[in-house]
């Protein structure tokens, strides 16, 4: 097997290196890397990471981006290896880790000043579109990251098109002239289609980071909005690329829409029973749903993990310049880079497997369409709470989820127990049982 890896990192050979039986290596940060993972990392350093032009910026960026929010000292080594493997798009935000993420990036640029020009660094102004506050946050970010400029400065979590005011435009033009930012844009977790469509009409938005994943590939409004941005030459970066659930299915719903009874029979395993992965691959199935196992088995037999397949299907959309991934350890970097280097296209059957998984998961995935908010008002806090539940249950960011929930207005939290969410549930196109999810959030996060 290692002989094959030495010759070529192909799909199956690479994936087999994720098995855990090898002796561990420990690098200077204290991060453990198993020997086969280290071998694959060394092999991938010699490969060329694909790049795409980020819209009107004209800058080629890696199709795999380094997602932010990691704030440990070990992140220095992750950044070092990631850059060596060609990951030159780095994402951060003023508020990630209470500023610690930017500080770690600053430590990297201080230690390796010659590498700054190789990195396309993005960061964000958190929870503001007010020019004075944006200036304060920008200056703080520059100080933390030990850099004179930000390649792409974003408004974090833009909530309304009306926030892209003439004052913001004037601020952008000023900071570009001062050389403090090269390009400008925003990120969005909800109402993405409307925000992208509006941005395409402005002429001064350079790039957008938006939630986009296999769950949204057949969302007509999102597809039209992406086309509008491409026509306007706005660069697009995908985040939330794994389409994670807001909660464990068993805890969220008894009945479901789009469950296994709605799927055609799966040739890989009847009734969700997985025939089993190749013996060289290991898989933790203790918390997986039958449909997860079916999809995992399907892709593992082709040499992919399910996570790799979810990235590959996005990269096949040439409108997307880069996909962000929070890579907390070397194995994730190795897997993601291998998927980025793999030129074999997904088949129609592969895409069908992801479509069926999306259909099954739709009751647990919030598209951020804001129809629930339209039905019950912004003060309901539903989209934010559902996102925090995703952080808690699927991302394992329990402390962050609790902190964000705590920062919600007391009027939102105080009414959860007594509020009737049936109107919002009727408005939800995915038929999420919002009432149950909100009460579960109060129990877990409150």
C-alpha positions, 0 to 999 in steps of 0.5 A: 500500500505504501508503495502505491502511495509513493507512486501516486496519491490516488483516491483509494490509496490516499484514503487507505492512509487514514487507517489508524494502526501506524505509530504516531509522530509528534511534531513540535506543537504537540499535535500527533500525526500517525505515520501513514498520515505524515507520509501522505502529507509529505507526498501531497506537498509535491503536488500542485493545489488547484486554484481558481480566479476569485472573481473581479479580484483577478487573484488565483486562490486555492480551491481549498481554504483554511477555515478560521476560528481555531485558536490553539498554539498548535494551529501554527503547524497546521498553517505551516503544513497547509501553506506548504500543501498549497492552501493559500486562502486563509479565513478569519474574523475579528471575533473568532476565539475572541480574537485569538485566531487572528493572533495565532495567524499573526504569530505565523506571519511574525515567524515567517514574514516572507510567507505573508505575500503567499497568503490571501488573507481574509478576515471580517468585521463582526456584528457591525456595518457602522464605519467607525466600528469597522475601522476599529475592528480593522485596525485591531485585526491588522495589529493582531495579525502583524500585517499592513493589509488585509487581502479580503475584508468582509462584513461578518454575517450580513443580515440585510441588503439594506446594510450595504449602504453608501456609507459602507461603500465610501468606507470601502473606497477609503480603506482601499486607497489607504492600502489597508484592504485590497478587496471587500465583501461579506459573509452570510449564513441566512437569506443567502439568495437575496443577499447575493442577488442584491450584491450583484447589482451594486458594482462594489462588492468583490467577493462573498463567503456564503453557506453552500453545500450539497443540501443547496445544489437544487435550490433554485433561488440559490442557483439563480443568485450564484449565476447573478454573482458570476455575471457580475464577476463577484468571487464566491467562497463556500462555507458550511460545506458539509451541510451539518444537522441542527441536531441528532435525528433521534432527539429532534423528530419521531416522524420525518419528511423525506425519510427512507420510505421516500427513497428508492431502494438502495442497491448498496444495502437494503433498508439502510443496511451497509454491506461493510467498508473495505477491511483497510478502512476504519469508520466510527458508526456509533452515532450514524444514521442508516442513510449516513452509513449507506452513503459512507459505504458507497463512497468508501468503496470508490475510495472516498470518505463522505466528507470528501465527496461533499467537497468534490461535488462543490468543486465540480461547480466551477462558479465556486472559487474556494471551499472553506474547511476548518482543519483542526488536525493533520488527518483532516488536512490530508483528506481534504487535500487529497480530495482537492487533488483528485481529478476524477469526477463524481458519477451520476450515481454518486450525485444521486447518493448525495441527493438522497442524503440531502432529502433524508436530512432536510428535516434537520438542516436549516437552509437559512431562508428566513421564512420562519422569521418572516412568519414570526418576526425577527424577535423570534431568534429562530435562525440564530438558535438553529445555527447554534444548535448546529454548532453544538450538535454537529461541530462539537463547539459546545462552548461557542454555542452556549456563549452565542445563545447567552448573547441573545436578547432575553426576550427571545430566551424567555419566551421559548417555553411558552411560544407556539412555533406552529406558524413557523413550522408551517412556513419552513420548506424543510418541515423542521420541528422548530418548536422541539428544536427551540426547547432543546436549545434552551435545555442544552444551551441555556 
